[in-house]
Amino acid sequence: MACKKFHVIKPEIRVLGVDDGAFKPRNRGFVPIVGVVFRGGYWLDGVMRTKVRVDGVEATNKIASMVLNSPHYEQLRVIMLDGITFAGFNVVDIKRLNAKTELPVIAVTREKPDFNKIHEALKNLPKSEERWKAVLSAGEVLEVLVRNKKDKVYMQISGICEEDARKIVQLTSTRSNIPEALRVAHLIASGLNNLKQKS
């Protein structure tokens, strides 16, 4: 989809943050994926969840289905992901996610992705070329200054103009150097992972 330009970015813009929490590579089976709806970087409005297989290939479809079937869908303006890989190397194709949901997608990471390492790791998995194409499809990694322009994070975007994506990441990063929706999604997903490991 083409770059979406927001006429106005309100402080209470509804964003969805999606994360799989703290993940131990030795875990197999399925991993919970949590989405939290935030108004800007301050108000939690809702929670949704799905699950994906460790090192599977269905993360894009599962996240799209979670979003489209949510009662919050009509109010959402942006999807934010904690990077483009979930449950190990279950890669999200952010262009496909954007097309399926008709919502802009911003993938945010604290560290700049090391594509050489990712490519090598993917060679050990089935459908490695399909996964690698999804990684390349995410496009350029852009640096964003947050928290009074003292800290930096990185983002990849689809269906949104770079200037607007920067504003939204900065606006929603209220308590740490990542958007609050992603921080809370990480906490909830990590808690679910801990429960799963103990049961």
C-alpha positions in Angstrom: 0.0 0.0 0.0 1.1 3.6 -0.6 2.6 5.8 2.2 -0.3 7.0 4.4 0.0 10.6 5.4 -1.8 11.6 8.6 -3.5 15.0 8.5 -3.2 15.3 12.2 -1.5 13.1 14.8 -3.4 13.4 18.0 -1.8 12.8 21.4 -4.4 10.1 22.0 -3.8 8.3 18.7 -4.9 4.6 19.1 -1.9 2.3 18.5 -1.6 -1.4 18.8 1.7 -2.8 20.3 2.5 -6.4 19.5 5.2 -8.5 21.2 6.0 -12.1 22.3 7.8 -11.1 25.5 10.9 -12.7 26.9 11.6 -15.8 24.8 13.9 -18.7 25.6 15.3 -20.3 22.4 15.1 -23.8 23.8 11.3 -23.5 24.2 9.4 -25.4 21.5 5.8 -25.5 20.5 3.8 -22.3 20.6 4.5 -18.9 22.1 1.8 -16.4 23.1 1.7 -13.1 21.1 0.1 -10.2 22.9 -1.4 -7.0 21.4 -2.2 -4.0 23.6 -4.2 -1.0 22.5 -3.0 2.3 23.8 -4.2 5.8 23.3 -1.0 7.6 22.7 1.6 6.7 25.3 -0.6 7.0 28.4 -4.0 5.1 28.4 -4.4 1.3 28.0 -7.6 0.5 26.2 -7.5 -3.2 25.6 -5.6 -6.4 25.2 -5.7 -9.2 22.6 -3.7 -12.3 22.1 -2.9 -15.1 19.7 -0.1 -17.7 19.5 2.5 -18.7 16.9 4.8 -21.7 16.5 8.4 -21.4 17.4 10.4 -20.8 14.2 7.1 -21.2 12.2 6.0 -19.2 9.2 2.5 -18.1 10.2 3.1 -14.9 12.3 1.9 -12.5 9.6 -1.4 -14.3 9.1 -2.0 -14.9 12.9 -1.3 -11.3 13.8 -3.5 -10.0 10.9 -6.3 -12.3 12.1 -5.9 -11.2 15.7 -6.2 -7.5 14.6 -9.1 -7.9 12.2 -11.1 -9.9 14.7 -10.6 -7.5 17.5 -13.4 -5.3 18.7 -10.8 -2.5 18.7 -10.0 -2.8 15.0 -12.1 0.2 13.9 -10.4 2.5 16.3 -6.8 1.5 15.5 -4.6 3.8 13.5 -1.2 2.1 13.6 0.2 -1.4 14.4 3.6 -1.4 16.1 5.7 -4.6 16.3 8.7 -5.3 18.5 10.9 -6.1 15.5 9.8 -8.3 12.6 10.7 -11.7 14.2 8.5 -13.5 16.8 9.0 -16.8 18.6 12.5 -17.2 17.3 12.5 -16.7 13.5 8.8 -16.6 12.7 9.1 -13.6 10.4 6.4 -11.0 10.0 6.1 -9.6 6.4 5.2 -6.0 7.4 4.0 -5.2 3.8 1.6 -8.1 3.8 0.4 -7.2 7.3 -0.2 -3.6 6.2 -2.1 -4.9 3.1 -4.2 -7.4 5.1 -5.2 -5.0 7.9 -5.2 -1.8 5.9 -3.3 -0.3 8.8 0.2 1.3 8.8 2.9 -0.9 10.4 5.9 0.3 12.3 8.4 -2.3 13.5 10.6 -0.9 16.3 13.8 -2.3 17.8 16.2 -1.1 20.4 19.2 -2.4 18.5 20.0 -2.1 14.8 19.3 -5.5 13.2 22.4 -7.5 12.1 21.2 -8.8 8.7 24.2 -11.0 8.1 23.5 -12.9 11.4 19.8 -13.1 10.6 20.5 -14.5 7.1 22.9 -17.1 8.4 20.4 -18.2 11.1 17.6 -18.5 8.6 19.6 -20.9 6.4 19.1 -23.5 9.2 15.3 -23.4 8.9 12.7 -24.6 6.4 11.5 -22.1 3.8 14.6 -20.0 4.5 14.4 -18.0 1.3 10.7 -17.2 2.0 11.7 -15.9 5.4 14.6 -14.0 4.0 12.4 -12.3 1.4 10.1 -11.1 4.2 13.1 -9.7 6.1 14.2 -7.8 3.0 10.7 -6.7 2.3 10.6 -4.7 5.6 12.9 -2.2 3.9 15.4 0.3 5.2 16.2 0.5 8.9 15.7 4.1 10.1 17.1 5.6 13.2 14.7 7.5 15.5 15.7 9.8 18.4 13.3 9.5 21.4 13.0 10.7 25.0 14.1 14.3 24.5 16.3 13.2 21.5 18.8 11.6 23.9 18.1 7.9 23.1 17.7 6.2 19.8 15.7 3.3 18.5 15.3 1.8 15.0 12.3 1.3 12.9 11.1 -0.2 9.6 7.8 0.9 8.2 5.1 0.0 5.7 2.1 2.1 4.6 3.1 5.2 6.5 5.3 8.2 5.7 8.6 8.3 7.5 8.0 11.7 9.1 4.7 10.5 10.5 6.2 7.2 11.8 8.9 9.2 13.6 6.4 11.4 15.2 4.2 8.5 16.4 7.2 6.6 17.8 8.4 9.8 19.7 4.9 10.7 20.9 4.2 7.2 22.3 7.6 6.6 24.0 6.6 8.2 27.3 8.2 6.0 29.9 11.1 4.4 28.2 12.8 4.6 24.8 10.3 2.4 23.1 6.6 3.1 22.6 4.5 2.4 25.7 2.2 0.0 23.9 5.3 -2.2 23.1 6.6 -2.0 26.6 3.4 -3.2 28.1 2.8 -5.9 25.5 6.3 -7.2 26.4 5.5 -7.3 30.1 2.2 -9.2 29.6 3.6 -11.6 27.0 6.6 -12.3 29.3 4.2 -13.1 32.2 2.2 -15.5 30.0 5.5 -17.2 28.9 6.5 -17.7 32.5 3.1 -19.2 33.4 3.4 -21.5 30.4 6.9 -22.7 31.5 5.7 -23.4 35.0 2.5 -25.3 34.0 
